[in-house]
Amino acid sequence: MRLEGKKALVTGGASGIGAAISRRLAAEGAAVVIGDVNEEGAKEVAAEIDAEAAILDVTEPDSAAAVAEAHGPFSILVNNAGTDDFAFFTDMTPERWRRLIAINLEGVLICTHAVLPAMQQAGYGRIVNIASEAGRVGSKGSAVYSAAKGGVIAFTKTIARENARFAVTANAIAPGPIETPLLMAAKQLGEIGDKIIETMKTTRKAAPARETLHTFDSVPSAAFIVAQGPDSRTTRPPAGPASLHRVGTAGRSCWSWRPPAI
């Protein structure tokens, strides 16, 4: 199996996309640790795939450091934990948008900061950050979420540049709408929320959560980066010192940043 001997931390792995990714990594032979604030959900998925479960609050540096110390070192990090709080921006409050930024953006920074030093020391690492199409093009009713996910994409590019010399790669997957509890939470907006979901489904062909695994199967520049080196892609990015490559169908895309070896 391609990931035998590799240990992976999947944040937010108790449900939705994170659970689907955890299942796939385990099927590929990785030793998976599911980090989530939902301890019961993490344990359920872990029991299903013979993985470990760890309580992880991605907004707390001490929590991330504790998981890295107790369960690491990790050769694979999937920063998947995220949430949204559907509302038009003028209806948001600073408290609500700070929470969104803390989970969706700072959580990626915090977990990467906790795991990356060991990858650098080992001379190997694969970081996959789950961003969103909202981070590229925006999403009505999700202004702060879109801003945070845009930050994840920019952060991914920089981490890839800084860590190429350690043979650590960083990639961002930007899924379109996936039918997860997070997306369905838009229903709290009432009729407007229903229209947002229906529009997303119509324009982006929202897929069931488990279908997110197809991102790993069909987009070498995103998921195969976990199992192989960056040169394993079947499609070549544009020439240049560092290339940003988008691959996607039906609203699922991957932005893969491959810097030069330095």
N, C-alpha and C positions, 0 to 999 in steps of 0.2 A: 504494500500500500504506500502511496506517495508521501504521506505525512507521518509514517511510522517513525518514532523517535523524536517527534516534535511536540512541544507543549504549547497549547493555545489558550489564551484568555479571551472570552467573549463577554463583553459587558452588555447588560440588558438582555441576557440570554434566556430569561425565563419564559418568554412568549414572543409571538410575532416573528419578525425577520431574524432576531437574535437566536431564537430557538431553532429556526430552520437552518441557520448557518452552523449552529452547534452540532446539529444532527449530521450535516454533511461533512464537517471536519472530522467528527468521530468516525464516520463511515470510511474516511480516507486514512484512518489509522492514527490520527492525532490524539494525544491525551488532552482532553478538554476540561477547562475550568469555567464554570458558568458563574459569572459575577452579577448579582442583582440585589436590589433592595427587597424584592419579593422572594423571601427565603423559601417559602413553600413551593412556589412555582419553579424556582431554580432547582430545588431538590427533585421535583417530579421529572423535569427534563433530564437531569443528571442520572436519575435511576433508569430512565428509558434507554440511555445511550452509554451507560457505564462510565459516567464522567464524575467530576467533583463539583460541588456547589459551594459558593462562598458569598457571604453577605458583603455587598459592595455598594457604597453610596458614592457615585462618581463625582459628586460635588464636594467631597471631603478628602483632602490630600492624605490625611492620616489613614482613612479607610483604604484608599488605593495602595498606599505604601504597605499596609498590613497584609493585603492580599498578595502583593508582589513578594513579600518576605516569606509568608507562610506557604505559598503555592508555587512560586517561581523557582528558577528563572524561566521566562517565556521566550520562545522563539517566534511566536505568532501572537499578535494583538489585533483583535477586531473591536474597534470602538463603535459599538452599535447603540448603546443606551441613548434614548432620546424621548422627547415628549412634545406635545403641542398644547396650546391653550387657545382654541379657536375664538377669534373675536376680531372685529375691525379695529384698526390701530387706535382710533380716537376713543374706543371703549376700553382700551387697556389701561392698566395702572403701572407705575414703576415697579411695584412689588411683583406683579405678574410677569413683566418682561424680564426682570432680573432673574427670576426663577427659570425662565426659558433659556436665557443665556447661560446660566450656571450649569444646567443639565446638558444642553445641546452643544455648547462650545467649550466652556471651561471644563466640562467632564472629559472631553477629548484631550485637552491639554494636561489635565491632572493625571489621567491614566497613562498617557504616553510618557509623561515625566517620570512616573513610577517604574515603568517597565523598560524604557529605552536604554538606560545605562548598562544593564546586563546584556542587552543585545549588542551594544557597542563593544563590550568586553569580549563577548563570544565571537565577534566578527561575523554575525549573521542575525538577520531579523526581517520579519515581514509584518508590516502594519497596514491594516485595511480600515479605513474610516468610512462609515456609512453616512454619506451626506444626503442630498435630496435634489431632485430637479427644481424644487422651490429655491434652493440656494443658487441656481443658475438664472432662473427666469422669474422668480417670485411666485407667490401663491395668494390669491385673495382670501382674506380671513386669517392669514398666517404671516403677517409682516415681520414680526420678531423672529419667528422660527426660520423664515427665509433668510434673514440677516445672519442668524447664527450658523446656518448650514453653509452660507456663502463663506463665512469665516473658516469653517472646517475645510473647505476646498482650498482656500489660500494657505492655511496652516499645513495641509498635506504636502503641497508643493515645496514649501520651505523645509519641512522635515526631510523630504526626499533629497533636496539639495545638500543639506547639512550632513547627511548620514551616508551618502553614497560611498565615502571612503571606508566605512565600516561594513560594507556589504549589507546594509539595512535599506530596504526599499519601503516606500510609502505610496499607497494608492487610495483613491476615493471612489466609492461607488455612489452614483446619484440615481436612486430608483425613482420611477414615477409612482403614482398611487398604488399602494398595495392594500388589500382588504385586511387590515389588522384592527385591533381595538383602538389604536391611536387614530386612524382615519375615521372610524365609525363614531368617534367622540364628537365629530363635527355636528352630529345630530342635535347636540345641545343648543345649537343656534336656532333650532326650530325649522321652519320652512326654508330659511336662507341656508342653513346647514345641509338640508336635504338637496337643495339645488347645487351647492358646492360639490357634494359627493357625486351627484349625478353627472355634473359637468366633467369632473375628473374622470369618471368611468367612461364617459362618451369620448372624450378627447384623448385620453391616455390608456384606455382599455385596462383598467385596474385588474391586477392579478391576485389570486389567493396568496397568502403569506408563503406557503411552501414553494410556490413557483419562483420565489426570489432566488432559489437555488439555481435556477437556470442562468442567473447572472454568472455564477461560478463555472457553470458548464460551458457556456457559449461565448464568454468574453475573456479570452486569454489574458488580455492586458490588465484585468482586475483580479480574477480569482486564481488563475494559474500562477500568478505571482507568488501566491502562498506556497504552492507545491513545488515550483520550479524557479529558475532564475528569470530575470526580466527579458532575456533574449529568447524565451520560449514562445513569444507571441506568434500568432499566425498572421497578424497584420502589422505592418510597420508604421510607426508614427512619422510625421513629417521630419525632414532633416533639420538639424540645428543642435546647439549645445544642450538644450533641454526641450523636450517635446511634450505637449499636452495632447492627449489622444482621447477622443470620445468615440465610444462604440455603444450602440443601443438600438433596441427595437421595442415598439409598443410602450414607450415611456420608461424603459429601463436602460440606463446608460452608465458608463464607467469612464471616469477621468483618470487617466494613468500618467503620472509624471515620472519620466525616467531621465535623471540628470546624468551628466558625464561622470565617469569614474575619476575621482580626484584624490 
